[in-house]
Amino acid sequence: MEDTLTSLTTWGYLAVAFFSFGGSLVVVAAAAVLSYMGKMDLYVALSIAALFNFLGDNFLFYLGRYHKEDIKPYFKKHQQKIALSILIMRKYGVLAIFIQKFLYGIKTLVPISMSLSKYDFKKFVFYNIFASILFVVVIGMSSYYASESIIALFDKFKDRPWIVPILLFGFIGSAFLIMNTILNRRNKKKLKNRPS
């Protein structure tokens, strides 16, 4: 996150736009912390983040709908994540548009999966407006009000830089285990319900 803070102070709102297009929640949090420190305007940063987050997911939906064959090779390694995103979409319907914003690792796959399943583009755009705003407001305002704690935490990480990789691998490992558990349970249920 320190690199994110550095690039945001250097590139400002352009960096917020670029990283928000990719759905980065870290950039939204970092922009809120910088706003707290007086280096950015909170409302401008969050508005830019919401707009570009909205555009990014619409772009992914468009790619899945109209350039299916072009993007297939990039997702061969992510079959489990695609399966999980399809499960989320089937189980939660419209709520999947909101949920995927907060799920690191599959947030880019849900819009593509929805487009491949012939979900209505206009409906996706409509719900995506509110999902993008909600995502940015929740992450941004939470980070803004927790800025003192976040800054203090980063000061501690400067003294002990080895903590960050451990926490990062722990988080990614936990997310991977949770996704595998969900997929395995789902597969076991399907096998049990399959007629003999």
C-alpha positions as CSV (number, residue, x, y, z in Angstrom):
1,M,0.0,0.0,0.0
2,E,3.0,2.3,0.5
3,D,3.7,2.1,-3.2
4,T,0.1,2.9,-3.9
5,L,0.3,6.0,-1.6
6,T,3.4,7.1,-3.4
7,S,1.9,6.7,-6.9
8,L,-1.2,8.5,-5.8
9,T,0.7,11.5,-4.4
10,T,2.7,11.6,-7.6
11,W,0.0,11.0,-10.1
12,G,-3.1,12.0,-8.1
13,Y,-6.5,11.6,-9.6
14,L,-5.2,10.0,-12.7
15,A,-3.8,7.1,-10.7
16,V,-7.2,6.8,-8.9
17,A,-8.9,6.6,-12.3
18,F,-6.5,4.0,-13.7
19,F,-6.5,1.7,-10.7
20,S,-10.2,2.0,-10.1
21,F,-10.9,0.9,-13.7
22,G,-9.3,-2.4,-12.6
23,G,-11.4,-2.5,-9.5
24,S,-8.7,-1.9,-6.9
25,L,-10.1,-1.4,-3.5
26,V,-6.6,-0.6,-2.2
27,V,-6.5,2.5,-4.3
28,V,-9.9,3.7,-3.0
29,A,-8.6,3.1,0.6
30,A,-5.4,4.9,-0.2
31,A,-7.2,7.9,-1.8
32,A,-9.3,8.2,1.4
33,V,-6.2,8.1,3.6
34,L,-4.5,10.8,1.4
35,S,-7.7,12.8,1.6
36,Y,-7.6,12.6,5.4
37,M,-4.0,13.8,5.3
38,G,-5.1,16.8,3.1
39,K,-3.3,15.7,-0.1
40,M,-6.5,14.9,-2.1
41,D,-10.1,16.0,-2.0
42,L,-12.2,13.1,-0.7
43,Y,-15.4,13.7,-2.8
44,V,-13.5,14.2,-6.0
45,A,-11.3,11.1,-5.4
46,L,-14.4,8.9,-4.5
47,S,-16.4,10.2,-7.5
48,I,-13.5,9.4,-9.9
49,A,-13.1,6.0,-8.3
50,A,-16.8,5.2,-8.6
51,L,-17.0,6.4,-12.2
52,F,-14.0,4.4,-13.4
53,N,-15.0,1.3,-11.3
54,F,-18.3,1.4,-13.1
55,L,-16.7,1.8,-16.5
56,G,-14.2,-1.0,-15.8
57,D,-16.9,-3.6,-15.0
58,N,-19.0,-2.5,-18.0
59,F,-15.9,-3.0,-20.2
60,L,-15.4,-6.5,-18.8
61,F,-19.0,-7.3,-19.5
62,Y,-18.6,-6.0,-23.0
63,L,-15.5,-8.1,-23.6
64,G,-17.3,-11.2,-22.4
65,R,-20.3,-10.6,-24.6
66,Y,-18.6,-9.5,-27.8
67,H,-15.0,-10.8,-27.7
68,K,-15.5,-14.2,-26.1
69,E,-13.0,-16.0,-28.3
70,D,-10.3,-13.4,-27.8
71,I,-10.4,-13.6,-24.0
72,K,-10.8,-17.4,-23.5
73,P,-7.0,-18.1,-23.5
74,Y,-6.5,-15.7,-20.6
75,F,-8.9,-17.6,-18.4
76,K,-7.9,-21.2,-18.9
77,K,-5.9,-21.1,-15.7
78,H,-8.8,-19.7,-13.7
79,Q,-11.4,-22.4,-14.2
80,Q,-12.1,-22.7,-10.4
81,K,-12.6,-19.0,-10.0
82,I,-14.9,-18.9,-13.0
83,A,-16.9,-21.7,-11.5
84,L,-17.1,-19.9,-8.2
85,S,-18.2,-16.7,-9.9
86,I,-20.9,-18.6,-11.8
87,L,-22.1,-20.1,-8.5
88,I,-22.3,-16.7,-6.9
89,M,-24.2,-15.4,-9.9
90,R,-26.7,-18.2,-9.9
91,K,-27.2,-18.2,-6.1
92,Y,-27.4,-14.4,-5.6
93,G,-28.6,-13.1,-9.0
94,V,-28.5,-9.3,-9.0
95,L,-26.8,-9.2,-5.7
96,A,-23.8,-10.9,-7.4
97,I,-23.1,-7.5,-9.1
98,F,-22.8,-6.0,-5.6
99,I,-21.0,-8.9,-3.9
100,Q,-18.3,-9.3,-6.6
101,K,-17.0,-5.7,-6.0
102,F,-15.7,-6.8,-2.5
103,L,-14.3,-10.2,-3.5
104,Y,-10.7,-10.0,-4.5
105,G,-9.7,-12.6,-7.0
106,I,-13.0,-13.0,-8.8
107,K,-14.2,-9.4,-9.2
108,T,-13.1,-9.4,-12.8
109,L,-14.6,-12.8,-13.5
110,V,-18.2,-12.1,-12.4
111,P,-19.0,-9.5,-15.1
112,I,-17.4,-11.8,-17.7
113,S,-19.4,-14.8,-16.4
114,M,-22.6,-12.8,-16.4
115,S,-22.0,-11.7,-20.0
116,L,-21.3,-15.2,-21.1
117,S,-24.6,-16.4,-19.5
118,K,-26.5,-13.9,-21.7
119,Y,-27.4,-11.6,-18.7
120,D,-29.1,-8.5,-20.0
121,F,-26.5,-5.8,-20.6
122,K,-28.8,-2.9,-19.8
123,K,-29.8,-4.5,-16.5
124,F,-26.1,-5.1,-15.7
125,V,-25.3,-1.4,-16.4
126,F,-28.2,-0.2,-14.2
127,Y,-27.3,-2.3,-11.2
128,N,-23.6,-1.7,-11.7
129,I,-24.1,2.1,-11.2
130,F,-25.3,1.5,-7.7
131,A,-22.8,-1.3,-6.9
132,S,-19.9,0.9,-7.9
133,I,-21.2,3.8,-5.7
134,L,-21.8,1.5,-2.8
135,F,-18.4,-0.2,-3.1
136,V,-16.5,3.1,-3.3
137,V,-18.5,4.7,-0.4
138,V,-18.1,1.7,1.9
139,I,-14.3,1.3,1.3
140,G,-13.6,5.0,1.0
141,M,-15.5,6.2,4.0
142,S,-14.3,3.3,6.2
143,S,-10.7,4.0,5.3
144,Y,-11.2,7.8,5.8
145,Y,-12.6,7.3,9.3
146,A,-9.9,4.7,10.1
147,S,-7.1,6.8,8.6
148,E,-5.3,7.4,12.0
149,S,-5.2,3.7,12.7
150,I,-4.1,2.9,9.1
151,I,-1.2,5.5,9.2
152,A,-0.1,4.1,12.6
153,L,-0.2,0.6,11.2
154,F,2.0,1.6,8.3
155,D,4.5,3.2,10.6
156,K,4.8,-0.1,12.4
157,F,5.2,-1.9,9.1
158,K,8.1,0.4,8.2
159,D,10.0,-0.9,11.2
160,R,9.1,-4.6,10.4
161,P,8.7,-4.9,6.6
162,W,8.6,-8.8,6.8
163,I,5.1,-8.6,8.3
164,V,3.4,-7.4,5.1
165,P,4.3,-10.5,3.0
166,I,3.3,-12.8,5.8
167,L,-0.1,-11.1,6.1
168,L,-0.5,-11.0,2.3
169,F,0.2,-14.7,1.8
170,G,-2.0,-15.5,4.8
171,F,-4.9,-13.5,3.3
172,I,-4.5,-15.0,-0.2
173,G,-4.1,-18.5,1.2
174,S,-7.2,-18.1,3.3
175,A,-9.2,-16.8,0.4
176,F,-8.0,-19.7,-1.8
177,L,-8.9,-22.3,0.9
178,I,-12.4,-20.8,1.3
179,M,-13.0,-20.8,-2.5
180,N,-11.8,-24.5,-2.7
181,T,-14.0,-25.4,0.3
182,I,-17.1,-23.8,-1.3
183,L,-16.4,-25.5,-4.7
184,N,-15.8,-28.9,-3.1
185,R,-19.0,-28.8,-1.1
186,R,-20.9,-27.8,-4.2
187,N,-19.4,-30.7,-6.2
188,K,-20.2,-33.1,-3.4
189,K,-23.8,-32.0,-3.3
190,K,-24.1,-32.4,-7.0
191,L,-22.7,-35.9,-6.8
192,K,-25.1,-36.9,-4.0
193,N,-28.1,-35.5,-5.9
194,R,-27.1,-37.1,-9.2
195,P,-29.4,-40.1,-10.0
196,S,-27.7,-43.5,-9.8
